[in-house]
Amino acid sequence: MVRATGVGGVFLRATDPARLHRWYADVLDLPVDGSDYGIMRSEGGETLTWAFFPADTEYLGPGRQAAMINYRVDDLDGVLKRLREAGAAVDDHIEQHEYGRFGWAVDPEGNRFELWQPPPGH
């Protein structure tokens, strides 16, 4: 069965993403991999991205949704199909990058979430 296999990232709105990222890096010693994101690696090798987006971003969906969770999935196309069959609002746009494939959907409460299928071996 296609399914989510973990959380791949947490994304937050911020009035000054770079400043907030530096604050978390300084205060909690979270990793700094870019000016507004970091990648944490577990002892088992799995990664979790944490990132900040401008307060007016559309990436987290319309409106004032303050956060978006990225779920790691084993089969993006299968999970998107399952969501559609369940009546979820699914974005038709899919992105392909060297670090995986991405899709988006909205839960019954109106929260946009991201799905990430890592490339083989990640």
C-alpha positions as CSV (number, residue, x, y, z in Angstrom):
1,M,0.0,0.0,0.0
2,V,1.3,3.5,-0.8
3,R,1.8,5.6,2.3
4,A,3.6,8.3,4.1
5,T,6.8,7.0,5.6
6,G,7.8,9.9,7.8
7,V,8.0,13.7,8.0
8,G,10.3,15.2,5.5
9,G,10.1,18.8,6.5
10,V,8.4,21.6,8.5
11,F,8.0,25.0,6.8
12,L,7.0,28.2,8.7
13,R,6.0,31.7,7.6
14,A,8.3,34.5,9.0
15,T,8.5,38.3,8.6
16,D,12.3,37.9,8.2
17,P,13.1,34.3,7.2
18,A,16.9,34.7,7.2
19,R,16.9,36.4,10.7
20,L,14.6,33.7,12.1
21,H,16.8,31.0,10.6
22,R,19.9,32.5,12.2
23,W,18.1,32.7,15.6
24,Y,17.2,29.0,15.5
25,A,20.8,28.2,14.5
26,D,22.3,30.3,17.3
27,V,19.8,29.4,20.0
28,L,19.1,25.7,19.3
29,D,22.2,24.9,17.2
30,L,20.0,23.8,14.3
31,P,21.9,23.2,11.1
32,V,22.4,25.9,8.5
33,D,22.5,24.6,4.9
34,G,21.1,27.8,3.3
35,S,20.1,31.3,4.2
36,D,16.5,30.2,5.1
37,Y,16.6,26.4,5.6
38,G,18.5,23.6,7.3
39,I,18.6,19.9,6.9
40,M,18.7,17.7,10.1
41,R,20.0,14.2,9.7
42,S,19.1,11.4,12.0
43,E,21.6,8.7,13.1
44,G,19.8,6.4,10.7
45,G,20.5,8.8,7.8
46,E,17.0,10.1,7.3
47,T,16.7,13.9,6.7
48,L,14.2,16.5,7.9
49,T,14.2,19.9,6.3
50,W,13.2,22.9,8.3
51,A,12.7,26.2,6.4
52,F,11.3,29.7,6.7
53,F,9.3,31.4,4.0
54,P,8.3,35.1,3.7
55,A,5.1,36.0,5.4
56,D,3.4,36.7,2.0
57,T,4.5,33.4,0.4
58,E,2.0,31.5,-1.7
59,Y,4.0,28.3,-1.2
60,L,2.2,27.4,2.0
61,G,-1.1,27.9,0.3
62,P,-3.4,30.9,0.2
63,G,-4.4,32.8,3.3
64,R,-2.6,32.8,6.6
65,Q,-1.7,29.2,7.1
66,A,1.3,29.6,9.3
67,A,3.0,26.2,8.7
68,M,3.1,23.4,6.2
69,I,4.3,19.8,6.9
70,N,6.2,17.9,4.2
71,Y,5.5,14.1,4.4
72,R,8.0,11.7,3.0
73,V,6.1,9.1,0.8
74,D,7.1,5.8,-0.9
75,D,5.1,6.4,-4.1
76,L,4.1,10.0,-4.9
77,D,1.8,9.1,-7.8
78,G,0.1,6.4,-5.7
79,V,-0.4,8.7,-2.7
80,L,-1.8,11.4,-5.0
81,K,-4.2,8.9,-6.5
82,R,-5.3,7.7,-3.1
83,L,-5.9,11.3,-2.0
84,R,-8.0,12.1,-5.1
85,E,-10.0,8.9,-4.5
86,A,-10.7,10.1,-0.9
87,G,-12.0,13.4,-2.2
88,A,-9.0,15.6,-1.2
89,A,-8.1,18.7,-3.2
90,V,-4.9,17.7,-5.0
91,D,-2.7,20.2,-6.9
92,D,-2.1,18.9,-10.4
93,H,1.4,20.4,-10.4
94,I,4.3,18.0,-9.6
95,E,7.9,19.1,-9.3
96,Q,10.9,17.0,-10.1
97,H,14.4,17.9,-8.7
98,E,17.6,16.0,-8.1
99,Y,16.5,15.5,-4.5
100,G,13.1,14.0,-5.3
101,R,9.6,14.6,-6.6
102,F,7.0,16.8,-4.9
103,G,3.3,17.2,-4.9
104,W,0.7,19.0,-2.8
105,A,-2.8,18.5,-1.4
106,V,-5.2,20.1,1.1
107,D,-6.6,18.3,4.1
108,P,-10.3,18.5,5.1
109,E,-9.6,21.4,7.4
110,G,-8.0,23.4,4.6
111,N,-4.4,22.9,5.5
112,R,-2.0,22.6,2.5
113,F,0.6,19.9,2.9
114,E,3.5,18.7,0.7
115,L,4.4,15.2,-0.3
116,W,8.0,14.3,-1.1
117,Q,9.3,11.1,-2.7
118,P,13.0,11.0,-2.3
119,P,15.2,9.6,-5.1
120,P,16.2,6.0,-4.7
121,G,18.8,5.5,-1.9
122,H,17.8,8.5,0.1
